[in-house]
Amino acid sequence: MNKVPMTIQGAENLRTELKDLKNVQRPAVIDAIATAREHGDLKENAEYHAAREQQGFIEGRIQELEGILSNAQIIDPVSLNAGDKVVFGAIVDLLNIETDEEVTYQIVGEYEADISQNKVSVTSPIARALIGKEVEDEAEVDAPGGRIEYEILAVRYE
């Protein structure tokens, strides 16, 4: 399987979630199943079925996270020393040329992307348009709402 790029922070967040699933949520759902079993007839025991369903979700997520982390290529953006060039892990300040609106995005791996935190996947249209560009370059993004032109104001690595 191909290695998937991921920032150090993204990998740490997934490890934290995995630890919580294994050490907190898994034991809690096992206890819930044991308690529900004590209530008798399992065929009509909604608590038991809900706990089993939750257990399935937890076990599936544990496997998914272990797979992601085993295939992760963890990259420290600070060590890349790319200067003003946009590469993986960069935090990029952009100016929408049409609206004069400023926005900041960090280019991260697909498993850590979260638009509510302005973290965009390296495979997203905006990241693909920015990769390789430098400060003061313009980038055209083919977004779902149409073409957007940005000017790169600043690039930093944290």
Rosetta constraint file for C-alpha pairs under 8 A:
AtomPair CA 1 CA 71 HARMONIC 7.18 0.50
AtomPair CA 2 CA 71 HARMONIC 6.95 0.50
AtomPair CA 3 CA 71 HARMONIC 4.97 0.50
AtomPair CA 3 CA 72 HARMONIC 5.45 0.50
AtomPair CA 3 CA 73 HARMONIC 5.54 0.50
AtomPair CA 4 CA 68 HARMONIC 7.89 0.50
AtomPair CA 4 CA 71 HARMONIC 6.06 0.50
AtomPair CA 4 CA 72 HARMONIC 4.80 0.50
AtomPair CA 4 CA 73 HARMONIC 5.49 0.50
AtomPair CA 4 CA 109 HARMONIC 7.04 0.50
AtomPair CA 5 CA 72 HARMONIC 5.85 0.50
AtomPair CA 5 CA 73 HARMONIC 4.71 0.50
AtomPair CA 5 CA 74 HARMONIC 5.99 0.50
AtomPair CA 5 CA 75 HARMONIC 6.74 0.50
AtomPair CA 5 CA 108 HARMONIC 7.72 0.50
AtomPair CA 5 CA 109 HARMONIC 5.31 0.50
AtomPair CA 6 CA 10 HARMONIC 6.11 0.50
AtomPair CA 6 CA 11 HARMONIC 6.42 0.50
AtomPair CA 6 CA 72 HARMONIC 6.15 0.50
AtomPair CA 6 CA 73 HARMONIC 5.95 0.50
AtomPair CA 6 CA 74 HARMONIC 4.90 0.50
AtomPair CA 6 CA 75 HARMONIC 5.99 0.50
AtomPair CA 6 CA 108 HARMONIC 6.34 0.50
AtomPair CA 6 CA 109 HARMONIC 4.65 0.50
AtomPair CA 6 CA 110 HARMONIC 7.86 0.50
AtomPair CA 6 CA 111 HARMONIC 7.74 0.50
AtomPair CA 6 CA 112 HARMONIC 7.41 0.50
AtomPair CA 7 CA 11 HARMONIC 6.30 0.50
AtomPair CA 7 CA 74 HARMONIC 5.55 0.50
AtomPair CA 7 CA 75 HARMONIC 5.10 0.50
AtomPair CA 7 CA 76 HARMONIC 5.99 0.50
AtomPair CA 7 CA 77 HARMONIC 7.05 0.50
AtomPair CA 7 CA 89 HARMONIC 6.53 0.50
AtomPair CA 7 CA 108 HARMONIC 6.44 0.50
AtomPair CA 7 CA 109 HARMONIC 6.93 0.50
AtomPair CA 8 CA 12 HARMONIC 6.18 0.50
AtomPair CA 8 CA 74 HARMONIC 5.87 0.50
AtomPair CA 8 CA 75 HARMONIC 6.19 0.50
AtomPair CA 8 CA 76 HARMONIC 5.85 0.50
AtomPair CA 9 CA 13 HARMONIC 6.16 0.50
AtomPair CA 10 CA 14 HARMONIC 6.39 0.50
AtomPair CA 10 CA 109 HARMONIC 7.88 0.50
AtomPair CA 10 CA 111 HARMONIC 7.92 0.50
AtomPair CA 10 CA 112 HARMONIC 5.52 0.50
AtomPair CA 11 CA 15 HARMONIC 6.17 0.50
AtomPair CA 11 CA 69 HARMONIC 7.00 0.50
AtomPair CA 11 CA 72 HARMONIC 7.93 0.50
AtomPair CA 11 CA 74 HARMONIC 7.10 0.50
AtomPair CA 12 CA 16 HARMONIC 6.14 0.50
AtomPair CA 13 CA 17 HARMONIC 6.31 0.50
AtomPair CA 14 CA 18 HARMONIC 6.10 0.50
AtomPair CA 14 CA 65 HARMONIC 6.77 0.50
AtomPair CA 14 CA 69 HARMONIC 7.70 0.50
AtomPair CA 15 CA 19 HARMONIC 6.09 0.50
AtomPair CA 15 CA 65 HARMONIC 7.94 0.50
AtomPair CA 15 CA 69 HARMONIC 7.94 0.50
AtomPair CA 16 CA 20 HARMONIC 6.24 0.50
AtomPair CA 17 CA 21 HARMONIC 6.19 0.50
AtomPair CA 18 CA 22 HARMONIC 6.18 0.50
AtomPair CA 18 CA 62 HARMONIC 6.15 0.50
AtomPair CA 18 CA 65 HARMONIC 6.56 0.50
AtomPair CA 18 CA 66 HARMONIC 7.75 0.50
AtomPair CA 19 CA 23 HARMONIC 5.81 0.50
AtomPair CA 19 CA 24 HARMONIC 7.83 0.50
AtomPair CA 20 CA 24 HARMONIC 5.20 0.50
AtomPair CA 20 CA 25 HARMONIC 6.39 0.50
AtomPair CA 21 CA 25 HARMONIC 4.82 0.50
AtomPair CA 21 CA 26 HARMONIC 5.79 0.50
AtomPair CA 21 CA 58 HARMONIC 6.60 0.50
AtomPair CA 21 CA 62 HARMONIC 6.82 0.50
AtomPair CA 22 CA 26 HARMONIC 5.38 0.50
AtomPair CA 22 CA 27 HARMONIC 7.48 0.50
AtomPair CA 22 CA 62 HARMONIC 7.43 0.50
AtomPair CA 23 CA 27 HARMONIC 6.62 0.50
AtomPair CA 24 CA 28 HARMONIC 6.25 0.50
AtomPair CA 25 CA 29 HARMONIC 6.18 0.50
AtomPair CA 25 CA 58 HARMONIC 7.48 0.50
AtomPair CA 26 CA 30 HARMONIC 6.26 0.50
AtomPair CA 26 CA 55 HARMONIC 6.97 0.50
AtomPair CA 26 CA 58 HARMONIC 6.76 0.50
AtomPair CA 26 CA 59 HARMONIC 7.88 0.50
AtomPair CA 27 CA 31 HARMONIC 6.24 0.50
AtomPair CA 28 CA 32 HARMONIC 6.22 0.50
AtomPair CA 29 CA 33 HARMONIC 6.13 0.50
AtomPair CA 29 CA 51 HARMONIC 6.05 0.50
AtomPair CA 29 CA 52 HARMONIC 7.85 0.50
AtomPair CA 29 CA 54 HARMONIC 7.07 0.50
AtomPair CA 29 CA 55 HARMONIC 6.06 0.50
AtomPair CA 30 CA 34 HARMONIC 6.27 0.50
AtomPair CA 30 CA 51 HARMONIC 7.95 0.50
AtomPair CA 30 CA 55 HARMONIC 7.54 0.50
AtomPair CA 31 CA 35 HARMONIC 6.13 0.50
AtomPair CA 32 CA 36 HARMONIC 6.05 0.50
AtomPair CA 32 CA 48 HARMONIC 7.61 0.50
AtomPair CA 32 CA 51 HARMONIC 6.21 0.50
AtomPair CA 33 CA 37 HARMONIC 6.10 0.50
AtomPair CA 33 CA 47 HARMONIC 7.83 0.50
AtomPair CA 33 CA 48 HARMONIC 5.61 0.50
AtomPair CA 33 CA 51 HARMONIC 5.62 0.50
AtomPair CA 33 CA 52 HARMONIC 6.76 0.50
AtomPair CA 34 CA 38 HARMONIC 6.57 0.50
AtomPair CA 35 CA 39 HARMONIC 7.10 0.50
AtomPair CA 36 CA 40 HARMONIC 7.75 0.50
AtomPair CA 36 CA 45 HARMONIC 7.33 0.50
AtomPair CA 36 CA 47 HARMONIC 5.80 0.50
AtomPair CA 36 CA 48 HARMONIC 4.93 0.50
AtomPair CA 37 CA 41 HARMONIC 7.80 0.50
AtomPair CA 37 CA 42 HARMONIC 6.71 0.50
AtomPair CA 37 CA 48 HARMONIC 6.53 0.50
AtomPair CA 39 CA 45 HARMONIC 7.66 0.50
AtomPair CA 40 CA 45 HARMONIC 7.66 0.50
AtomPair CA 41 CA 45 HARMONIC 6.31 0.50
AtomPair CA 42 CA 48 HARMONIC 6.75 0.50
AtomPair CA 42 CA 49 HARMONIC 7.96 0.50
AtomPair CA 45 CA 49 HARMONIC 6.52 0.50
AtomPair CA 46 CA 50 HARMONIC 6.05 0.50
AtomPair CA 47 CA 51 HARMONIC 6.06 0.50
AtomPair CA 48 CA 52 HARMONIC 6.14 0.50
AtomPair CA 49 CA 53 HARMONIC 6.11 0.50
AtomPair CA 50 CA 54 HARMONIC 6.15 0.50
AtomPair CA 51 CA 55 HARMONIC 6.07 0.50
AtomPair CA 52 CA 56 HARMONIC 6.23 0.50
AtomPair CA 53 CA 57 HARMONIC 6.37 0.50
AtomPair CA 54 CA 58 HARMONIC 6.20 0.50
AtomPair CA 55 CA 59 HARMONIC 6.10 0.50
AtomPair CA 56 CA 60 HARMONIC 6.03 0.50
AtomPair CA 57 CA 61 HARMONIC 6.13 0.50
AtomPair CA 58 CA 62 HARMONIC 6.13 0.50
AtomPair CA 59 CA 63 HARMONIC 6.31 0.50
AtomPair CA 60 CA 64 HARMONIC 6.16 0.50
AtomPair CA 61 CA 65 HARMONIC 6.04 0.50
AtomPair CA 62 CA 66 HARMONIC 6.11 0.50
AtomPair CA 63 CA 67 HARMONIC 6.12 0.50
AtomPair CA 64 CA 68 HARMONIC 6.19 0.50
AtomPair CA 65 CA 69 HARMONIC 6.07 0.50
AtomPair CA 66 CA 70 HARMONIC 6.02 0.50
AtomPair CA 67 CA 71 HARMONIC 6.31 0.50
AtomPair CA 68 CA 72 HARMONIC 6.03 0.50
AtomPair CA 75 CA 89 HARMONIC 7.86 0.50
AtomPair CA 76 CA 80 HARMONIC 6.96 0.50
AtomPair CA 76 CA 89 HARMONIC 7.62 0.50
AtomPair CA 77 CA 81 HARMONIC 7.62 0.50
AtomPair CA 77 CA 88 HARMONIC 6.89 0.50
AtomPair CA 77 CA 89 HARMONIC 4.94 0.50
AtomPair CA 77 CA 90 HARMONIC 6.70 0.50
AtomPair CA 77 CA 157 HARMONIC 5.78 0.50
AtomPair CA 77 CA 158 HARMONIC 6.81 0.50
AtomPair CA 78 CA 157 HARMONIC 5.21 0.50
AtomPair CA 78 CA 158 HARMONIC 5.74 0.50
AtomPair CA 82 CA 86 HARMONIC 7.33 0.50
AtomPair CA 82 CA 87 HARMONIC 7.12 0.50
AtomPair CA 83 CA 155 HARMONIC 7.67 0.50
AtomPair CA 83 CA 156 HARMONIC 7.68 0.50
AtomPair CA 84 CA 134 HARMONIC 5.32 0.50
AtomPair CA 84 CA 135 HARMONIC 5.65 0.50
AtomPair CA 84 CA 154 HARMONIC 7.29 0.50
AtomPair CA 84 CA 155 HARMONIC 5.50 0.50
AtomPair CA 84 CA 156 HARMONIC 7.35 0.50
AtomPair CA 85 CA 131 HARMONIC 7.86 0.50
AtomPair CA 85 CA 132 HARMONIC 6.03 0.50
AtomPair CA 85 CA 133 HARMONIC 5.70 0.50
AtomPair CA 85 CA 134 HARMONIC 4.36 0.50
AtomPair CA 85 CA 135 HARMONIC 6.92 0.50
AtomPair CA 85 CA 155 HARMONIC 6.94 0.50
AtomPair CA 86 CA 90 HARMONIC 5.88 0.50
AtomPair CA 86 CA 92 HARMONIC 7.43 0.50
AtomPair CA 86 CA 130 HARMONIC 6.36 0.50
AtomPair CA 86 CA 131 HARMONIC 5.07 0.50
AtomPair CA 86 CA 132 HARMONIC 5.30 0.50
AtomPair CA 86 CA 133 HARMONIC 5.55 0.50
AtomPair CA 86 CA 134 HARMONIC 6.02 0.50
AtomPair CA 86 CA 155 HARMONIC 6.56 0.50
AtomPair CA 87 CA 107 HARMONIC 7.75 0.50
AtomPair CA 87 CA 131 HARMONIC 5.36 0.50
AtomPair CA 87 CA 132 HARMONIC 6.27 0.50
AtomPair CA 88 CA 107 HARMONIC 5.65 0.50
AtomPair CA 88 CA 108 HARMONIC 6.37 0.50
AtomPair CA 88 CA 122 HARMONIC 6.86 0.50
AtomPair CA 88 CA 131 HARMONIC 7.51 0.50
AtomPair CA 89 CA 106 HARMONIC 6.23 0.50
AtomPair CA 89 CA 107 HARMONIC 4.99 0.50
AtomPair CA 89 CA 108 HARMONIC 5.42 0.50
AtomPair CA 89 CA 157 HARMONIC 6.84 0.50
AtomPair CA 90 CA 106 HARMONIC 5.55 0.50
AtomPair CA 90 CA 107 HARMONIC 5.65 0.50
AtomPair CA 90 CA 155 HARMONIC 6.37 0.50
AtomPair CA 90 CA 156 HARMONIC 5.83 0.50
AtomPair CA 90 CA 157 HARMONIC 5.27 0.50
AtomPair CA 90 CA 158 HARMONIC 7.99 0.50
AtomPair CA 91 CA 104 HARMONIC 6.87 0.50
AtomPair CA 91 CA 105 HARMONIC 5.63 0.50
AtomPair CA 91 CA 106 HARMONIC 4.16 0.50
AtomPair CA 91 CA 107 HARMONIC 6.61 0.50
AtomPair CA 91 CA 155 HARMONIC 5.74 0.50
AtomPair CA 91 CA 156 HARMONIC 5.25 0.50
AtomPair CA 91 CA 157 HARMONIC 6.04 0.50
AtomPair CA 91 CA 158 HARMONIC 7.81 0.50
AtomPair CA 92 CA 104 HARMONIC 5.50 0.50
AtomPair CA 92 CA 105 HARMONIC 5.36 0.50
AtomPair CA 92 CA 106 HARMONIC 6.14 0.50
AtomPair CA 92 CA 152 HARMONIC 7.02 0.50
AtomPair CA 92 CA 153 HARMONIC 7.52 0.50
AtomPair CA 92 CA 154 HARMONIC 5.83 0.50
AtomPair CA 92 CA 155 HARMONIC 4.68 0.50
AtomPair CA 92 CA 156 HARMONIC 6.60 0.50
AtomPair CA 93 CA 102 HARMONIC 7.07 0.50
AtomPair CA 93 CA 103 HARMONIC 5.91 0.50
AtomPair CA 93 CA 104 HARMONIC 4.40 0.50
AtomPair CA 93 CA 105 HARMONIC 6.70 0.50
AtomPair CA 93 CA 152 HARMONIC 6.14 0.50
AtomPair CA 93 CA 153 HARMONIC 5.32 0.50
AtomPair CA 93 CA 154 HARMONIC 5.06 0.50
AtomPair CA 93 CA 155 HARMONIC 6.45 0.50
AtomPair CA 94 CA 102 HARMONIC 5.57 0.50
AtomPair CA 94 CA 103 HARMONIC 5.30 0.50
AtomPair CA 94 CA 104 HARMONIC 6.01 0.50
AtomPair CA 94 CA 150 HARMONIC 5.93 0.50
AtomPair CA 94 CA 151 HARMONIC 5.63 0.50
AtomPair CA 94 CA 152 HARMONIC 4.75 0.50
AtomPair CA 94 CA 153 HARMONIC 5.42 0.50
AtomPair CA 94 CA 154 HARMONIC 7.28 0.50
AtomPair CA 95 CA 100 HARMONIC 6.04 0.50
AtomPair CA 95 CA 101 HARMONIC 5.69 0.50
AtomPair CA 95 CA 102 HARMONIC 4.50 0.50
AtomPair CA 95 CA 103 HARMONIC 6.50 0.50
AtomPair CA 95 CA 150 HARMONIC 5.28 0.50
AtomPair CA 95 CA 151 HARMONIC 5.12 0.50
AtomPair CA 95 CA 152 HARMONIC 6.54 0.50
AtomPair CA 95 CA 153 HARMONIC 6.71 0.50
AtomPair CA 96 CA 100 HARMONIC 5.23 0.50
AtomPair CA 96 CA 101 HARMONIC 5.20 0.50
AtomPair CA 96 CA 102 HARMONIC 6.24 0.50
AtomPair CA 96 CA 103 HARMONIC 7.80 0.50
AtomPair CA 96 CA 148 HARMONIC 7.18 0.50
AtomPair CA 96 CA 149 HARMONIC 6.01 0.50
AtomPair CA 96 CA 150 HARMONIC 4.61 0.50
AtomPair CA 96 CA 151 HARMONIC 6.65 0.50
AtomPair CA 97 CA 101 HARMONIC 7.62 0.50
AtomPair CA 97 CA 149 HARMONIC 5.77 0.50
AtomPair CA 97 CA 150 HARMONIC 5.53 0.50
AtomPair CA 97 CA 151 HARMONIC 6.58 0.50
AtomPair CA 98 CA 148 HARMONIC 7.85 0.50
AtomPair CA 98 CA 149 HARMONIC 7.16 0.50
AtomPair CA 104 CA 118 HARMONIC 6.70 0.50
AtomPair CA 105 CA 118 HARMONIC 4.89 0.50
AtomPair CA 105 CA 119 HARMONIC 5.63 0.50
AtomPair CA 105 CA 120 HARMONIC 6.55 0.50
AtomPair CA 106 CA 118 HARMONIC 6.37 0.50
AtomPair CA 106 CA 119 HARMONIC 4.77 0.50
AtomPair CA 106 CA 120 HARMONIC 6.10 0.50
AtomPair CA 107 CA 119 HARMONIC 6.01 0.50
AtomPair CA 107 CA 120 HARMONIC 5.17 0.50
AtomPair CA 107 CA 121 HARMONIC 5.87 0.50
AtomPair CA 107 CA 122 HARMONIC 5.55 0.50
AtomPair CA 107 CA 127 HARMONIC 6.26 0.50
AtomPair CA 108 CA 112 HARMONIC 6.41 0.50
AtomPair CA 108 CA 113 HARMONIC 6.07 0.50
AtomPair CA 108 CA 119 HARMONIC 6.27 0.50
AtomPair CA 108 CA 120 HARMONIC 5.94 0.50
AtomPair CA 108 CA 121 HARMONIC 5.15 0.50
AtomPair CA 108 CA 122 HARMONIC 5.60 0.50
AtomPair CA 109 CA 113 HARMONIC 6.31 0.50
AtomPair CA 109 CA 120 HARMONIC 7.88 0.50
AtomPair CA 109 CA 121 HARMONIC 5.28 0.50
AtomPair CA 109 CA 122 HARMONIC 5.69 0.50
AtomPair CA 109 CA 123 HARMONIC 8.00 0.50
AtomPair CA 110 CA 120 HARMONIC 7.71 0.50
AtomPair CA 110 CA 121 HARMONIC 4.61 0.50
AtomPair CA 110 CA 122 HARMONIC 6.49 0.50
AtomPair CA 110 CA 123 HARMONIC 6.99 0.50
AtomPair CA 111 CA 121 HARMONIC 7.83 0.50
AtomPair CA 112 CA 119 HARMONIC 7.56 0.50
AtomPair CA 112 CA 121 HARMONIC 7.49 0.50
AtomPair CA 113 CA 119 HARMONIC 5.01 0.50
AtomPair CA 113 CA 120 HARMONIC 4.97 0.50
AtomPair CA 113 CA 121 HARMONIC 5.06 0.50
AtomPair CA 114 CA 118 HARMONIC 6.34 0.50
AtomPair CA 114 CA 119 HARMONIC 5.01 0.50
AtomPair CA 114 CA 120 HARMONIC 6.35 0.50
AtomPair CA 115 CA 119 HARMONIC 5.34 0.50
AtomPair CA 115 CA 120 HARMONIC 6.10 0.50
AtomPair CA 120 CA 124 HARMONIC 6.63 0.50
AtomPair CA 120 CA 126 HARMONIC 7.78 0.50
AtomPair CA 120 CA 127 HARMONIC 6.87 0.50
AtomPair CA 121 CA 127 HARMONIC 6.78 0.50
AtomPair CA 122 CA 127 HARMONIC 5.28 0.50
AtomPair CA 122 CA 128 HARMONIC 6.69 0.50
AtomPair CA 123 CA 127 HARMONIC 6.47 0.50
AtomPair CA 123 CA 128 HARMONIC 6.31 0.50
AtomPair CA 124 CA 128 HARMONIC 6.18 0.50
AtomPair CA 125 CA 129 HARMONIC 6.18 0.50
AtomPair CA 125 CA 141 HARMONIC 6.25 0.50
AtomPair CA 125 CA 142 HARMONIC 6.46 0.50
AtomPair CA 125 CA 143 HARMONIC 6.71 0.50
AtomPair CA 126 CA 130 HARMONIC 6.28 0.50
AtomPair CA 126 CA 141 HARMONIC 5.50 0.50
AtomPair CA 126 CA 142 HARMONIC 7.65 0.50
AtomPair CA 126 CA 143 HARMONIC 7.56 0.50
AtomPair CA 127 CA 131 HARMONIC 6.00 0.50
AtomPair CA 129 CA 139 HARMONIC 5.81 0.50
AtomPair CA 129 CA 140 HARMONIC 6.33 0.50
AtomPair CA 129 CA 141 HARMONIC 5.80 0.50
AtomPair CA 130 CA 139 HARMONIC 6.13 0.50
AtomPair CA 133 CA 137 HARMONIC 6.14 0.50
AtomPair CA 133 CA 138 HARMONIC 7.88 0.50
AtomPair CA 133 CA 139 HARMONIC 7.68 0.50
AtomPair CA 134 CA 152 HARMONIC 6.96 0.50
AtomPair CA 134 CA 155 HARMONIC 7.72 0.50
AtomPair CA 135 CA 151 HARMONIC 7.94 0.50
AtomPair CA 135 CA 152 HARMONIC 5.05 0.50
AtomPair CA 135 CA 153 HARMONIC 5.67 0.50
AtomPair CA 135 CA 154 HARMONIC 5.61 0.50
AtomPair CA 135 CA 155 HARMONIC 6.63 0.50
AtomPair CA 136 CA 151 HARMONIC 5.99 0.50
AtomPair CA 136 CA 152 HARMONIC 5.10 0.50
AtomPair CA 136 CA 153 HARMONIC 5.91 0.50
AtomPair CA 136 CA 154 HARMONIC 7.93 0.50
AtomPair CA 137 CA 151 HARMONIC 5.84 0.50
AtomPair CA 137 CA 152 HARMONIC 5.68 0.50
AtomPair CA 138 CA 149 HARMONIC 6.83 0.50
AtomPair CA 138 CA 150 HARMONIC 5.53 0.50
AtomPair CA 138 CA 151 HARMONIC 4.39 0.50
AtomPair CA 138 CA 152 HARMONIC 6.24 0.50
AtomPair CA 139 CA 149 HARMONIC 5.74 0.50
AtomPair CA 139 CA 150 HARMONIC 5.26 0.50
AtomPair CA 139 CA 151 HARMONIC 6.39 0.50
AtomPair CA 139 CA 152 HARMONIC 7.63 0.50
AtomPair CA 140 CA 147 HARMONIC 6.63 0.50
AtomPair CA 140 CA 148 HARMONIC 5.72 0.50
AtomPair CA 140 CA 149 HARMONIC 4.54 0.50
AtomPair CA 140 CA 150 HARMONIC 6.43 0.50
AtomPair CA 141 CA 147 HARMONIC 5.55 0.50
AtomPair CA 141 CA 148 HARMONIC 5.12 0.50
AtomPair CA 141 CA 149 HARMONIC 6.27 0.50
AtomPair CA 141 CA 150 HARMONIC 7.79 0.50
AtomPair CA 142 CA 146 HARMONIC 5.97 0.50
AtomPair CA 142 CA 147 HARMONIC 4.58 0.50
AtomPair CA 142 CA 148 HARMONIC 6.55 0.50
AtomPair CA 143 CA 147 HARMONIC 5.70 0.50
AtomPair CA 143 CA 148 HARMONIC 6.82 0.50
